[in-house]
Amino acid sequence: MYIPLHLKYRPQQLSQIIGQEHIVRTLDNAILSGGSHSTNALSKIAPAYLFTGPKGTGKTSTARILAKSLNCQSTQEPTTKPCGECNSCQTISHSSSLDVTELDAASHSGVDNIREIVSNLQLKPIESRRKILIVDECHALSQQSWQALLKTVEQPPAHVVFIFCTTEVHKVPETIISRCQKFDFRRVSLSLVVDYLEKVAHQESINITPTALTAIAKACHGHLRDSLKLLDQLTLLEEGEITPNWVWELSGTIPEHDLVTFCENITKGEITGNLGILQDWMKYGKHPITIHTSLVSFLKDLLICKINPNDRNLTLLEEDTWNELTTISKSWSINHIHSAIALLMVRQNLMRDESAHLWLEATLIEIVPTTKSSYQPWKDWKTAQDAINWAKEQLPHLSQAQLQEHWQKLTPINGKKAPAWVQLVEKLQTDSQLQTA
């Protein structure tokens, strides 16, 4: 029987949770401290847990594993390695356990439903050590439902454990948070996701390039579950080796090389070139929101290139893309990048409008003049040395002394040296390119 990859490779023990070592270690120690050699069985198991963090980071999986660890019937005590074979482990996996209730708060947030569950929690477990209530997306519970839970969470029966999972912890009442042990699940790093996908691809004999695995991890923003689902979808192509192009097609993301071309066109003032690229994106099903988000993110990376060209780790860019973007950043001032990002952010809410593509086109047309015809890098200069330092970025083959000499010989335009300096630097750049050619 076909089993989707995100279910087939769902972790079955705490040690298999990826990227959450701090949580795994803490829960392992809590479980082990309540063994048969402890003077107070289950003494370190809290009555209520709150798992928070981005989607796809393992919150619900960890909740189920914790439930299995506490109730596994293969041992006489809680274990960090539930067998997965006993009746308790099997029924928890299939959400059919009589003692472990898994509630989707997004669709079962009514107070009557919560009151019935709370009433059942008062009864002793039927076949397990503990009765456990897992509430997924608990932030969706109504205020009345939280009130119905509060007293039991505050003074739970000895056999009850609550596990609340949420992506929006700010919506959970403080009265609940203060009564829980809170664990913050962090987004899994890109390298860990890629390594994990590589192992899965090897085990499943999936023919996929390393760059395509990286593209999957980027497209899914570090969400393991989404990454496995996309990898599973890609296996249906049956087109031989899976390349990044297929990842970009199926995920709807914008390729980095397209974004590089886009920024180059803005630098050159080529409005029609970018409108053509935009039309191609729309033609291939890229949503305006996706395009907008990609452009803002890429301009943020351009700003990092401009400010700190030696720190690629602050971005998720490939090395080739970073090098190209570093070159492009020399033609932009910090103010220009700020204004482009600000303009896109102002139009953010319009990306859900029926005319989103028109707003996007208008925005991109506006960005080009602000970055080309109004190109005024001197806005960032306070001294003559600032101007010379800027020129050094544009003309790395010239020394500070040579640039200083050019500055001293410069003839001002309308009494101002800055515009004349920009013109001279552009001329020297052109001369250098012609000599190289």
C-alpha positions in Angstrom: 0.0 0.0 0.0 1.3 3.5 -0.9 2.3 5.6 2.1 3.1 9.3 1.5 6.7 10.2 2.4 5.7 12.7 5.1 3.8 9.9 6.9 6.2 7.1 6.1 9.1 9.1 7.6 7.2 10.6 10.5 9.4 10.3 13.6 8.4 7.5 16.0 10.9 8.3 18.8 12.1 11.5 20.3 15.6 10.8 19.0 14.2 11.0 15.5 13.0 14.6 15.9 15.1 16.8 13.6 16.6 20.2 14.7 15.0 20.3 18.2 17.8 18.9 20.4 17.0 21.1 23.4 13.5 19.8 23.5 14.4 16.2 22.9 17.0 16.2 25.7 14.6 17.9 28.2 11.7 15.5 27.5 14.0 12.4 27.5 15.3 13.4 31.0 11.7 14.0 32.2 10.6 10.6 31.0 13.6 8.7 32.4 13.3 10.5 35.8 10.0 8.8 36.3 11.1 5.2 36.0 10.7 2.4 38.4 13.9 3.4 40.3 12.4 6.9 41.0 11.0 7.5 44.5 8.0 9.3 42.9 6.9 7.6 39.6 6.5 10.1 36.8 7.6 12.9 39.1 9.2 15.0 36.4 6.3 14.7 33.9 4.5 18.0 33.9 0.7 18.0 34.0 0.6 20.4 31.0 2.9 21.2 28.0 2.7 24.0 25.5 4.5 23.3 22.2 4.9 26.5 20.1 6.7 27.3 16.8 6.3 27.5 13.0 4.4 24.8 11.1 6.3 21.6 10.1 8.8 21.8 12.9 7.5 18.6 14.8 5.1 19.9 17.4 2.3 17.4 16.8 4.7 14.6 16.1 6.5 15.3 19.4 3.1 15.3 21.2 2.2 11.9 19.9 5.7 10.5 20.7 5.4 11.8 24.2 2.0 10.1 24.6 3.5 6.8 23.3 6.5 7.1 25.6 4.3 7.5 28.7 1.8 4.8 27.7 3.9 2.2 25.8 2.9 -1.3 27.1 6.2 -3.0 26.1 7.7 -1.9 29.4 6.6 -1.5 33.0 7.5 2.2 33.1 7.6 5.2 30.7 10.3 4.8 28.0 12.1 7.1 25.6 11.9 4.4 23.0 8.3 3.4 22.5 8.0 0.1 20.7 5.5 1.2 18.1 4.0 -2.3 18.1 1.9 -2.6 21.2 -1.8 -1.8 21.3 -1.2 1.6 23.0 1.4 2.7 20.4 -0.7 1.5 17.5 -3.9 3.2 18.6 -2.1 6.5 19.3 -0.6 6.4 15.8 -4.1 5.8 14.3 -5.8 8.4 16.6 -8.1 5.7 18.0 -6.7 5.3 21.6 -9.3 5.2 24.4 -6.9 7.1 26.7 -5.2 9.6 24.3 -7.6 12.2 22.7 -6.3 14.2 19.8 -8.4 17.3 19.2 -8.1 19.6 16.2 -9.1 22.9 17.8 -9.6 24.6 14.4 -12.7 22.4 13.7 -13.7 21.4 17.2 -13.6 24.6 19.3 -17.1 24.4 20.7 -17.4 24.7 24.5 -19.8 21.7 24.7 -17.2 19.4 23.1 -14.5 20.6 25.5 -16.8 20.1 28.5 -17.4 16.5 27.5 -13.7 15.9 27.1 -12.9 17.4 30.5 -15.6 15.2 32.1 -14.1 12.1 30.6 -10.6 13.1 31.8 -11.8 12.7 35.4 -12.2 9.0 34.8 -9.2 6.6 35.3 -7.4 5.4 32.2 -8.9 2.3 30.6 -5.8 0.5 29.4 -2.9 3.0 29.9 -0.9 4.7 32.6 -2.1 8.2 31.6 -5.0 10.0 30.0 -3.6 12.5 27.6 -5.3 15.3 25.7 -3.4 16.7 22.7 -5.0 19.9 21.4 -3.6 20.8 18.0 -3.8 24.5 16.9 -5.1 25.3 20.3 -5.1 29.0 19.6 -8.4 28.4 17.7 -10.3 27.5 20.9 -13.0 29.9 21.9 -12.7 31.9 25.1 -15.5 29.8 26.7 -13.6 26.6 25.8 -10.5 27.9 27.5 -12.5 28.7 30.6 -13.9 25.2 30.6 -10.3 23.8 30.5 -8.7 26.2 32.9 -9.7 24.6 36.2 -8.7 21.1 35.1 -5.4 22.4 33.7 -4.7 24.2 37.0 -5.5 21.2 39.2 -5.5 18.1 36.9 -6.1 14.6 38.2 -2.8 12.8 38.7 -3.3 10.6 35.7 -3.9 13.4 33.2 -1.4 15.2 30.9 -2.3 18.1 28.6 -0.3 18.8 25.5 -1.2 22.1 23.6 0.3 22.7 20.2 0.1 26.1 18.4 1.7 28.2 15.7 0.2 31.4 17.3 1.1 31.4 21.0 0.1 35.1 21.4 -3.5 34.0 21.0 -3.3 31.5 24.0 -4.5 33.0 27.3 -1.8 33.9 29.8 -3.7 31.9 32.4 -3.1 28.8 30.4 0.5 29.6 29.4 1.5 30.1 33.0 0.3 26.6 33.9 2.2 24.8 31.2 5.8 23.9 30.6 6.5 25.8 27.4 8.7 24.5 24.6 9.6 26.7 21.6 10.2 24.7 18.5 12.6 26.5 16.2 12.6 26.5 12.4 14.9 23.7 11.1 18.1 25.0 9.5 18.4 24.7 5.7 21.4 22.4 6.0 19.6 19.9 8.3 16.6 19.8 6.0 18.8 19.2 2.9 20.7 16.4 4.8 17.4 14.8 5.8 16.0 14.9 2.3 19.2 13.4 0.9 18.9 10.4 3.3 15.2 10.0 2.3 16.1 10.3 -1.4 18.8 7.7 -1.0 16.5 5.2 0.8 13.7 5.7 -1.7 16.1 5.5 -4.7 15.0 9.0 -5.9 17.2 10.4 -8.7 17.5 14.0 -7.7 20.4 16.5 -7.9 21.8 18.1 -4.7 20.9 21.6 -6.0 17.3 20.4 -6.4 17.2 19.2 -2.8 18.4 22.6 -1.7 15.7 24.2 -3.8 13.1 22.1 -2.1 14.3 23.1 1.3 14.3 26.8 0.3 10.8 26.6 -1.3 9.4 25.1 1.9 11.2 27.5 4.2 12.6 24.8 6.4 9.4 22.9 7.0 10.2 19.2 7.1 6.7 18.0 6.4 6.2 20.3 3.4 9.6 19.4 2.1 8.8 15.7 2.1 5.4 16.3 0.5 7.1 18.3 -2.3 9.8 15.6 -2.8 7.0 13.0 -3.0 5.2 15.1 -5.6 8.4 15.4 -7.6 8.8 11.6 -7.8 5.6 11.5 -9.9 7.3 13.3 -12.8 9.1 10.2 -14.1 11.4 12.5 -16.2 14.7 11.0 -15.2 16.8 13.2 -12.9 14.9 15.8 -10.9 16.5 19.2 -11.3 15.9 22.6 -9.6 13.7 23.7 -12.6 11.1 21.1 -11.7 11.2 22.2 -8.1 10.5 25.8 -9.1 7.8 24.7 -11.5 5.9 22.6 -9.0 6.4 24.8 -5.9 5.5 28.0 -7.6 8.7 29.7 -6.4 10.8 32.2 -8.3 14.2 31.0 -9.5 17.2 32.9 -8.1 18.6 33.5 -11.6 15.4 35.2 -12.7 15.6 37.5 -9.6 19.2 38.4 -10.5 18.2 39.3 -14.1 15.3 41.3 -12.6 17.7 43.4 -10.4 20.1 43.8 -13.3 17.3 45.3 -15.4 16.3 47.7 -12.6 20.0 48.8 -12.5 20.0 49.4 -16.3 16.6 51.1 -16.3 15.0 48.4 -18.5 11.3 48.6 -17.7 10.1 46.5 -20.7 12.6 43.7 -19.8 11.1 43.4 -16.3 7.5 43.6 -17.5 8.3 40.7 -19.8 9.8 38.7 -17.0 6.7 39.5 -14.9 4.4 38.3 -17.6 6.3 35.0 -17.9 6.0 34.5 -14.2 2.2 35.1 -14.3 1.9 32.9 -17.4 3.5 30.0 -15.5 1.2 30.3 -12.5 3.3 32.4 -10.1 0.9 34.1 -7.7 1.4 37.9 -7.3 1.9 37.4 -3.5 4.7 34.9 -4.2 6.3 37.3 -6.7 5.9 40.2 -4.3 7.4 38.2 -1.4 10.3 37.0 -3.5 11.2 40.5 -4.7 11.1 41.9 -1.2 13.3 39.0 0.1 15.7 39.4 -2.7 16.1 43.1 -2.3 16.7 42.4 1.4 19.6 40.1 0.3 20.8 42.9 -2.0 20.9 45.2 1.0 23.0 42.7 2.9 25.4 42.4 -0.1 25.7 46.2 -0.1 26.3 46.5 3.7 28.3 43.4 4.3 29.5 41.7 1.2 31.5 39.1 3.1 28.6 37.5 5.1 26.5 35.2 2.8 25.4 33.3 5.9 22.8 36.0 6.6 21.0 34.9 3.5 19.9 31.6 1.9 21.5 32.4 -1.5 23.7 30.1 -3.5 27.3 31.2 -3.7 27.0 32.0 -7.5 23.9 34.1 -6.9 25.6 35.9 -4.0 28.6 36.8 -6.1 26.4 38.2 -8.9 24.3 40.1 -6.4 27.4 41.6 -4.8 28.5 43.0 -8.2 25.0 44.4 -8.8 24.9 46.0 -5.3 27.8 48.3 -6.4 25.3 50.1 -8.7 22.8 50.7 -5.9 22.9 53.0 -2.9 21.5 52.0 0.4 18.8 54.6 0.0 17.8 53.2 -3.3 17.3 49.7 -1.9 15.4 51.1 1.1 13.1 53.0 -1.2 12.4 50.0 -3.5 11.6 47.8 -0.5 9.4 50.5 1.0 7.5 50.9 -2.2 6.8 47.2 -2.4 5.7 47.0 1.2 3.3 49.9 0.7 1.6 47.8 -2.0 1.6 44.6 -0.1 -2.1 44.6 0.7 -3.0 45.1 -2.9 -1.4 41.8 -3.9 -4.6 40.0 -2.9 -6.7 42.3 -5.1 -8.3 41.1 -8.3 -6.1 43.6 -10.1 -3.0 42.5 -8.3 -1.0 41.9 -11.5 -1.7 45.5 -12.6 -0.6 46.9 -9.2 2.5 44.8 -9.5 3.3 46.1 -12.9 2.8 49.7 -11.8 5.0 49.2 -8.8 7.8 47.7 -10.9 7.6 50.6 -13.3 7.9 53.0 -10.4 10.9 51.2 -8.9 13.0 51.6 -12.1 13.0 55.5 -12.2 13.8 55.7 -8.5 16.8 53.6 -9.0 18.0 54.9 -12.4 17.1 58.4 -13.4 17.2 59.6 -9.7 20.4 57.8 -9.0 22.0 59.9 -6.3 24.6 57.9 -4.3 25.9 61.2 -2.8 22.9 61.1 -0.4 24.9 58.7 1.7 28.1 60.8 1.6 29.1 63.2 4.4 32.7 63.8 3.4 35.0 63.7 0.4 36.4 60.4 1.7 32.9 58.9 1.6 32.8 59.7 -2.2 36.2 58.2 -2.7 35.2 55.1 -0.8 32.1 54.7 -2.9 34.2 55.1 -6.1 36.6 52.4 -4.7 33.7 49.9 -4.6 32.9 50.7 -8.3 36.5 50.7 -9.4 38.4 48.2 -7.3 41.3 48.1 -9.7 42.2 51.7 -8.8 44.0 52.7 -5.7 42.9 55.2 -3.1 45.7 57.5 -4.2 44.6 57.4 -7.8 41.0 58.1 -6.9 42.1 60.9 -4.6 44.0 62.5 -7.6 40.9 62.2 -9.8 38.8 63.9 -7.1 41.2 66.8 -6.8 41.2 67.4 -10.6 37.4 67.2 -10.8 35.5 70.1 -12.3 32.2 70.7 -10.4 28.8 70.8 -12.2 26.8 73.8 -11.1 29.2 74.2 -8.3 28.8 70.7 -7.0 31.4 67.9 -7.2 29.1 65.0 -6.3 27.2 64.7 -9.6 30.4 65.2 -11.6 32.1 62.5 -9.5 29.3 60.0 -10.3 29.7 60.8 -14.1 33.4 60.4 -13.9 33.2 57.1 -12.1 30.7 55.8 -14.7 33.1 56.9 -17.5 36.0 55.2 -15.8 33.9 52.0 -15.4 33.0 52.0 -19.1 36.7 52.6 -20.1 37.8 49.7 -17.9 35.2 47.4 -19.4 36.2 48.3 -23.0 39.9 47.7 -22.1 39.0 44.3 -20.6 37.0 43.4 -23.7 
